[in-house]
Amino acid sequence: MTEKWDTADIADYMGITREHVTSKIVKESDFPAPVINRGRIRRWDADSVRRWASGQSLEAIDSEVAR
């Protein structure tokens, strides 16, 4: 069974706030689609999120947080 993350898990992994994940990160056009999407319950495949994050620069993430 693959590990599934919610926005808090993604925030912890990326070192940013859950609010930033919810308002910006998961809305990025190249961010992986949730594997579970039932109303307010969304979960993402952890490996897909890790792969996505590894292709992002910390500077780009930091500049988005500053906005």
N, C-alpha and C positions, 0 to 999 in steps of 0.2 A: 504494500500500500504506500502510495506516495504521500509525502508530507504536504499539508495544506496550511497556508498562512492567512491570517486576517490582517487588517491594516495595522494593528498594534505590533504584530510580528514583523511586518515589513519595515515599520518605523524603527523598531529595535535593531534590526539587521543593518539598516542604512544610517543609523545614528541621527535621525531626524524625528520630528513630532508626528504623532498619528494624524493630527489635523492637517499637516502638510501632505502627508500621503493621501488622505481623503480628498483634499481640495485640488491638488496638483498632480502628484505622481501617477495615480491610477488613471488619470484623464489623458496622459501622454499617448499620442497616437501609436507609438511603438511598444507601449507597456503590454505585457501579456493579458489576455482576457481571463476573467475569473473562471475557474472550473466549476464553482458552485455560485449560482446567482439567483437567490430566492428572496426577492424584496430587499430588505436591509441586510440580509445575510449574504456576504460575499467571501469567497475563499479563493486563493491563488495557489497554483502549484509552486512550491518553494524553489525547486530547481529552475523553473522558468524565470522566476523573479531574480534568483542569483545570477543567471546568465544575462538577463537584461541589465542588472545593476553593474555587472563587470564591464559592460560596454559604455557605461556612463562615466563622465569625468566628475570628480568631487567638486571641482570648481563650478561646473554647470549646476550641480545639485545645490551647492552653497548659494549661488547667485539666485536661484529660484526661491530658496528659503528667505533670502533677504528682501524679496519683493513684497 
